[in-house]
Amino acid sequence: MSMSHREALEVIARHRRDCVVVSTMTSVGIWPDLSDTPLDFAYMPSSMGQAPGIGLGLALACPDRGVIVLNGDGCTLMNLGSPVTLAAHPAAVYLLILDNSLYEVTGGQPVVGAGKTDFALIARGAGIERVYRFMSLAEWSEGAAEALSGTGPVVVWLSIEGRFGQKTPRPPRPMAEQIGRLREALMHAASPADPIPR
């Protein structure tokens, strides 16, 4: 059984513990429905592929707290150097590659190499030891607890359904506000169970 983008994120929401979650692109439009706390950071820039670097920086600055990065296949292809950089730093970064073979937010164009690119092979070739591949919701539901815990870096490659006609999502609040509340949460060890009202 395949899984939708939302179903994949619902599994993450159940297993995120007190990790920071950095979402980007399509995930930005879905994740706030599942979690809206100070530890959720919606990164929607004009350039793709930078979220793993943000996740690594947060993980190095806060070594006692993991960071989950919700990346697309297109974003990953835009910055193939990121797995090499992650592999060079023993930090609790969990890079989720949500592979739908499409650039959803720019019109549904097929990603170059769709169906041929092996993200697990790329991650292992970069030196990342913990790499997971899940093709269905049942597999992901069963394996998520292990994949989203323990030492990092970790790469999780998920096959999800593509959707055409998606609008570019908007972050739930301005970037400056997000940065401020994330900084405050990290300084005071806020719990993701205590959301800040909008």
N, C-alpha and C positions, 0 to 999 in steps of 0.2 A: 504494500500500500504506500503510495507516494504521500508527501505531506505539503501543505501550504506553508507559505511564509509565516503566517500567524501561528499555525500549529507548532512550527519549529521554535518560535519565540516563546510560546506558552510553556514548552518544556524547559527552556532556559530560565524563565521566571520562577519555576518551581525549584530550581536547583542553584540559583545565583548566590545563596547565602548572603554575606555582607560584602560581596564584590561590587566594585564600581562597574557600571555597564556603559560603554561608549557605543552609541548607535550612529549609523550613517546611512545615507540614501534611503532606500525603501523602508528599512527598519525604523527610521525616524518617524514615519507616519503610523506605525503599528505599536511600537514599544510603549508609548505613553498610555495606551489603553490597558496595558498589563502592569505597568509600574511607573509611578511618577514620584520619585523621591529625590532628595539631594544627591544621592549617589548615582543618579541616571543623568548622563551627559549626551545630548543630541548634537552631534557634530555634522553640520550641513554646510560645507564650504563650497567655494567655487572650483576647487580642484579635488580630484578623487585620489584615494589611496593613502591618505595621511593618518587615518585613524589608528593603525597599528603603532605608529610612532608615539602618538598621544598616550595610548595604552601602556606602552613600555615606560614612558616617562613617569606616568602615575604609579606604576608598579615599583619602579626603582625608588621613587620618593616615599612611597608607603609600603615597605616590604612585608608588612604584616597583613596586608589587604590585597586580595587578588583583583584583577581587572579583566573583564570580558569585553572583547571587541566584536561587534556585529558588523562584519564586512561582507560585501557582495563579491561575486566572481569578477565583475568588471573592475571594482575598486582594487581587488587583489592584483589583477593584471596590470593596472596602472602603476603599481609600485612593487614589482617582483623582488626588489632588494629588501623588502621588509622582513621576509622570513630569515634571511641571512643576518640581519641586524638583531632580530629576536633571538636567534640561536647563539649569538655572542654574549648574551646576558642571561644568567640564571635568575629569572624573575617570574612571578606568578601571573603571566599574561596568557589568556585563553583566547586565541584568534579563531573566531567562527567564520568560515567561508560559506555563505549561503548562495549556492550555485543554482541559478534558474536559467542560465544560458542566454539571458537577455539584459540589455540596458533598459530596465523598466521605466526609470524616471525621465528618460530622454526620448521616449517614443516606442520602445519595444524592439529596438534593433538587436539582431543576434550578436552576441559577444564573439570576437574573433577566437577561433579554436573551440567553439562550443561543442561539447560532446567528445572532444579529443584531448583537452588539457587535463593532465593528471596532477591535481593540486597536492595530493599526498606524496607523490614522487618528488615534486618540487620542494615541499617542506622537508622531507627526509634528506634530500640532496643538499639542502641548505644547512643541515646539521641539527635539525630539531628531532629529538628522540621520541617524544610522545605525539603521535599523529593518529587520528581516528577518522574513519570514513563511515558515514551512515546514509543509506539509500532510502530508508522508509521511516515513517513515524514510529512504528513498533520498535525498530532497531534503536532509534534515537532515544525514545522513552526509556528503554532498558539500559542504554549505555551512558546516558548523560551524567549521572551522579559520579561515575568514575572519571569521565572525561573532563568535567568541570571542577575537579578537586586535585589536591596533590601539587607536586612541584611543576614548575613551568620552565620554559614556554611550552605551550600546547597548541597544536593546530587541529581543528575539527572541521571536516569537510562534509557539508550537508547538501544533499540533492533535494531541491524544492521545486514546486510548480511555478512556472512563469505566468505572469498576467499581463495582458496587453491593455493599453489605454490608461495607464496609471498616471496621475498628476504628480508633479514634483512635490514631495511632502514639505511641510513647514515645521521647524522646531517648535516645541510647546511654549517656549519663552525666549526672549532675546539672549544672545550669547553672553553678554556681560552679566546678566542675572544668573544664568546657568553657572558661569565661572565662580561667581560670588557664593552661591549656595553650595557648590561642590567644595570649594575651599573651606567654607565654614564646617561642612560635614566632616571633612577629613581632619580638620584641626580638633574637632570635638568628638570624634569617633561616633558620629550619628548612626543610628540603625536604619536600614532600609524599611523597617516596619513602621517608621514614624515619618510619613510624608509631610512636606511643607505645603500648606494650602495655597492654591493659586490666588 
